[in-house]
């Protein structure tokens, strides 16, 4: 199973992101745009994991969920990761201590359970498009798209499976827990 921990979005948040994707699509020579239902915020990519590890992974999630309460996040800038002649276009998240504490707690539990620790720093972002080739100046396109003035609530975390259904990359929620610590 190809798994990752994530924050899933409510319908309004997906609508806001899909609207930005639409504007981006109009300015693309080509691009592989994330499906609306696949939009999410990754907390930790686990990679290929045997199904026998699922109870350990859900146990990690249960433990972490009980130590954190709900919080809100806000979108930040639109940015890119350069990949040769194309790029990944993403939406950032405004710095939020509760998000970083949740992610770091998850990372500690993962390492404590014997999984390989993540060595890269956590950079929260939502991928809008991969292999994006702009029709014009990319910096200008991003400036014209403007900011995403949107906040959303985080009330749960999910263990997601990345799979293909009828040839389409699909992210399925395998296990969801409410973050339930009393404030």
C-alpha positions in Angstrom: 0.0 0.0 0.0 1.3 3.5 -0.9 0.3 5.6 2.2 0.5 9.1 3.6 -0.9 11.0 6.5 -2.9 14.1 5.5 -5.4 16.8 6.3 -8.5 16.5 4.1 -10.4 19.6 3.1 -14.1 20.5 3.4 -16.0 21.2 0.1 -15.7 25.0 0.3 -11.9 24.7 0.6 -11.8 22.4 -2.3 -13.9 24.9 -4.3 -11.5 27.7 -3.5 -8.5 25.6 -4.7 -10.3 24.3 -7.8 -11.1 27.9 -8.8 -7.4 28.8 -8.7 -6.7 25.6 -10.7 -9.2 26.8 -13.3 -7.4 30.1 -13.7 -4.0 28.3 -13.9 -5.3 25.8 -16.5 -6.3 28.7 -18.7 -2.6 29.9 -18.7 -1.1 26.5 -19.3 0.5 25.0 -22.4 0.2 21.7 -20.4 0.0 20.5 -16.9 -1.1 17.5 -14.8 -3.7 19.1 -12.5 -4.6 17.5 -9.2 -8.2 16.1 -9.1 -10.5 18.2 -7.0 -11.2 15.2 -4.7 -7.4 14.5 -4.3 -6.6 18.0 -3.0 -5.1 17.7 0.6 -2.3 18.8 2.9 0.3 16.1 3.4 1.5 15.7 6.9 3.9 12.8 6.2 4.5 10.6 3.2 5.0 7.0 4.2 5.6 5.4 0.8 5.1 1.7 0.1 4.0 -0.1 3.3 2.9 -3.7 3.7 -0.7 -4.1 4.8 0.5 -5.8 7.9 1.8 -2.4 9.2 -1.6 -0.9 9.0 -2.4 -1.5 12.7 0.8 0.2 13.8 0.1 3.2 11.5 -3.4 3.6 12.8 -2.1 3.3 16.4 0.3 6.1 15.7 -2.5 8.2 14.4 -4.8 7.4 17.4 -2.0 8.4 19.8 -1.2 11.7 18.1 -4.9 12.6 17.6 -5.6 12.5 21.3 -2.8 15.0 22.0 -4.0 17.8 19.7 -7.1 19.8 19.4 -8.8 21.4 16.4 -7.3 24.5 14.9 -7.6 26.7 11.8 -5.2 27.2 8.9 -5.0 29.9 6.2 -3.7 29.8 2.7 -0.6 31.8 1.9 1.2 32.5 -1.4 1.2 30.5 -4.6 4.6 29.1 -5.4 6.5 26.7 -7.6 9.1 23.9 -7.4 11.1 24.0 -10.6 11.5 20.7 -12.5 13.5 21.2 -15.6 11.3 22.7 -18.3 8.2 22.3 -16.2 7.3 22.9 -12.5 5.0 22.0 -9.7 2.6 24.8 -8.8 1.4 24.8 -5.2 -0.4 26.9 -2.5 1.4 27.5 0.7 0.0 27.6 4.3 0.6 30.6 6.6 2.9 29.6 9.4 1.0 27.9 12.1 2.5 26.5 15.3 -0.4 24.1 15.9 0.2 22.5 12.4 3.9 22.2 13.0 3.4 20.7 16.5 1.0 18.1 15.1 3.3 17.2 12.2 6.4 17.0 14.5 4.5 14.8 17.0 3.4 12.5 14.2 7.0 12.4 13.0 8.3 11.4 16.5 5.7 8.6 16.8 6.6 7.3 13.3 10.3 7.2 14.2 9.6 5.7 17.6 7.6 2.9 15.9 10.6 1.9 13.8 9.9 3.6 10.5 12.5 5.5 8.6 12.6 9.2 9.9 12.0 12.0 7.4 15.1 14.0 6.8 13.7 16.9 4.8 12.2 19.8 6.6 8.4 20.0 6.6 7.1 22.5 4.0 3.3 22.5 4.1 1.8 23.0 0.6 -1.1 21.9 -1.6 -0.2 20.7 -5.1 -2.4 22.3 -7.7 -0.5 21.1 -10.8 2.5 18.9 -11.7 4.5 19.1 -15.0 3.1 22.6 -15.5 4.3 24.5 -18.5 3.1 28.1 -18.6 1.8 30.0 -21.6 3.9 33.1 -20.9 5.8 34.4 -17.9 5.1 32.2 -14.9 5.8 34.9 -12.3 3.3 37.2 -14.0 0.7 34.4 -14.2 1.1 33.7 -10.5 0.9 37.5 -9.6 -2.3 37.8 -11.7 -3.9 34.8 -9.9 -3.7 36.8 -6.7 -3.9 35.5 -3.1 -6.2 33.0 -1.7 -8.0 34.7 1.1 -9.4 31.6 2.8 -9.3 30.0 6.3 -10.4 26.5 7.0 -10.8 24.3 10.1 -8.7 21.2 10.9 -10.7 18.8 12.9 -9.2 15.4 11.9 -6.2 13.7 10.3 -6.4 10.9 7.8 -4.3 8.0 6.7 -4.6 8.0 2.9 -3.9 5.4 0.3 -2.6 6.5 -3.1 -3.9 4.1 -5.8 -5.1 4.0 -9.4 -8.8 3.4 -10.1 -9.7 3.1 -13.8 -6.3 4.6 -14.6 -6.8 7.7 -12.5 -4.6 8.5 -9.5 -7.0 8.4 -6.5 -6.5 9.1 -2.8 -8.7 7.0 -0.6 -9.1 7.6 3.1 -8.1 4.4 4.9 -8.5 5.7 8.4 -9.7 9.0 9.9 -9.4 10.3 13.5 -10.7 13.4 15.0 -8.1 15.5 16.8 -9.9 15.7 20.1 -7.7 17.2 22.9 -9.6 19.6 25.1 -8.2 23.1 25.0 
